[in-house]
Amino acid sequence: MIYLIGSLAVILDQLTKYLAVSYLPEHQFVPVCPFFNFFLTYNKGVSFSFLWSDTAYGPYVLSLLSLIICLGLVYWITRESDQFMKACLALVLGGALGNVIDRVRIGSVIDFLDFYYHSYHWPAFNIADTAICCGAGLLFFKLFLQKKEKK
């Protein structure tokens, strides 16, 4: 069941990226509502273009690092007894794998979600990034509550 959560994150991520590439113009805002656009772009780095690399080996180095982290997450999941923690880790794992697929396949990560306020835009992101952030956020929240209960 836990790996189903990660698998659904990968499938939803790849499906939405396929639809974005198929139907959205590249580097053009497509307004959806007053604070959200679709904006197709390609990220050669990690979150918010951190560690951006335009070298031929850059995507492979980032993919290798991501896969090592994924192996660590799988190890953690197999050792963890708390089902909620496992679900959080599975979301992070699924998101990481969704972005690795892009890096290996096309050399960059497909981003297309653009939230903004007036002229201030949050960096474009995708469903994999959302799964990673939600999983990590819930995981930290759970760990914070556990630590608070022990006091």
C-alpha positions as CSV (number, residue, x, y, z in Angstrom):
1,M,0.0,0.0,0.0
2,I,2.8,2.4,0.9
3,Y,4.5,1.9,-2.5
4,L,1.2,2.5,-4.2
5,I,1.3,6.1,-2.8
6,G,4.7,6.6,-4.4
7,S,3.7,5.0,-7.6
8,L,0.6,7.2,-7.9
9,A,2.8,10.3,-7.3
10,V,5.0,9.2,-10.2
11,I,2.1,8.4,-12.5
12,L,0.2,11.6,-11.8
13,D,3.4,13.6,-12.2
14,Q,4.3,12.0,-15.5
15,L,0.8,12.2,-16.8
16,T,0.5,16.0,-16.0
17,K,3.9,16.6,-17.5
18,Y,2.9,14.8,-20.7
19,L,-0.3,16.9,-20.9
20,A,1.7,20.1,-20.2
21,V,4.2,19.4,-23.0
22,S,1.5,18.4,-25.4
23,Y,-0.8,21.4,-24.9
24,L,1.1,24.3,-23.4
25,P,3.2,26.8,-25.3
26,E,6.8,27.0,-24.0
27,H,7.7,30.0,-21.9
28,Q,4.3,31.7,-22.2
29,F,1.9,32.4,-19.4
30,V,-1.5,30.7,-19.8
31,P,-3.8,32.4,-17.2
32,V,-6.1,30.1,-15.2
33,C,-7.2,32.4,-12.3
34,P,-6.0,35.7,-10.7
35,F,-3.1,34.0,-8.9
36,F,-2.3,31.0,-11.0
37,N,-0.9,30.3,-14.5
38,F,0.3,27.4,-16.5
39,F,3.9,28.2,-17.6
40,L,5.8,25.4,-19.4
41,T,9.6,25.6,-18.7
42,Y,12.5,23.2,-18.3
43,N,14.7,23.1,-15.2
44,K,18.2,21.8,-15.5
45,G,18.9,22.1,-11.8
46,V,17.1,20.9,-8.7
47,S,14.5,22.9,-6.7
48,F,14.1,26.4,-8.1
49,S,17.1,25.8,-10.5
50,F,19.5,25.4,-7.6
51,L,22.6,23.6,-8.9
52,W,21.6,24.5,-12.4
53,S,24.0,22.9,-14.9
54,D,24.2,23.2,-18.7
55,T,26.8,20.5,-19.1
56,A,26.2,17.2,-20.8
57,Y,26.8,15.3,-17.6
58,G,24.9,17.6,-15.3
59,P,21.5,15.7,-15.5
60,Y,23.2,12.4,-14.9
61,V,25.1,13.6,-11.8
62,L,21.8,15.0,-10.4
63,S,20.0,11.8,-11.3
64,L,22.6,9.7,-9.6
65,L,22.4,11.9,-6.5
66,S,18.6,11.6,-6.6
67,L,18.7,7.8,-7.0
68,I,21.1,7.5,-4.0
69,I,18.6,9.5,-1.9
70,C,15.8,7.3,-3.2
71,L,17.7,4.2,-2.1
72,G,18.0,5.8,1.3
73,L,14.3,6.5,1.4
74,V,13.5,2.9,0.4
75,Y,15.8,1.7,3.2
76,W,14.1,4.1,5.7
77,I,10.6,2.9,4.6
78,T,11.5,-0.7,5.1
79,R,12.8,0.0,8.6
80,E,10.0,2.4,9.7
81,S,7.0,1.0,11.7
82,D,4.8,4.1,11.6
83,Q,2.4,3.9,8.6
84,F,2.0,7.7,8.5
85,M,5.8,8.2,8.3
86,K,6.0,5.5,5.6
87,A,3.3,7.4,3.6
88,C,5.2,10.7,3.9
89,L,8.4,9.0,2.7
90,A,6.6,7.3,-0.2
91,L,5.4,10.8,-1.4
92,V,9.0,12.1,-1.3
93,L,10.2,8.9,-3.0
94,G,7.6,9.2,-5.8
95,G,8.3,12.8,-6.4
96,A,12.0,12.3,-6.6
97,L,11.6,9.4,-9.0
98,G,9.2,11.5,-11.2
99,N,11.9,14.2,-11.6
100,V,14.6,11.6,-12.2
101,I,12.6,10.2,-15.1
102,D,12.6,13.7,-16.7
103,R,16.3,14.2,-16.2
104,V,17.3,10.9,-17.6
105,R,14.8,11.1,-20.5
106,I,15.2,14.7,-21.6
107,G,18.1,16.2,-19.5
108,S,15.9,18.6,-17.5
109,V,12.8,18.6,-15.3
110,I,9.5,19.8,-16.8
111,D,7.8,22.5,-14.7
112,F,4.5,24.1,-15.5
113,L,2.7,25.3,-12.4
114,D,3.1,29.1,-11.7
115,F,1.6,30.7,-8.6
116,Y,2.0,34.5,-8.3
117,Y,0.9,37.6,-6.5
118,H,0.9,40.8,-8.6
119,S,4.3,40.7,-10.3
120,Y,5.9,38.3,-7.8
121,H,6.0,34.7,-9.1
122,W,6.9,31.6,-7.1
123,P,9.4,29.5,-9.2
124,A,7.5,27.2,-11.6
125,F,7.1,23.6,-10.3
126,N,5.4,20.3,-11.0
127,I,3.4,17.5,-9.3
128,A,6.6,15.7,-8.3
129,D,7.9,18.8,-6.5
130,T,4.5,19.1,-4.7
131,A,4.7,15.4,-3.6
132,I,8.2,16.0,-2.3
133,C,7.2,19.2,-0.4
134,C,4.0,17.7,1.0
135,G,5.7,14.4,2.1
136,A,8.7,16.3,3.6
137,G,6.4,18.8,5.3
138,L,4.1,16.2,6.8
139,L,7.2,14.2,7.9
140,F,8.7,17.2,9.7
141,F,5.4,18.0,11.3
142,K,5.1,14.4,12.6
143,L,8.6,14.5,13.9
144,F,8.0,17.8,15.6
145,L,4.9,16.5,17.3
146,Q,6.7,13.4,18.4
147,K,9.5,15.4,19.9
148,K,7.0,17.8,21.6
149,E,5.1,14.8,23.1
150,K,8.3,13.4,24.6
151,K,8.9,16.6,26.6
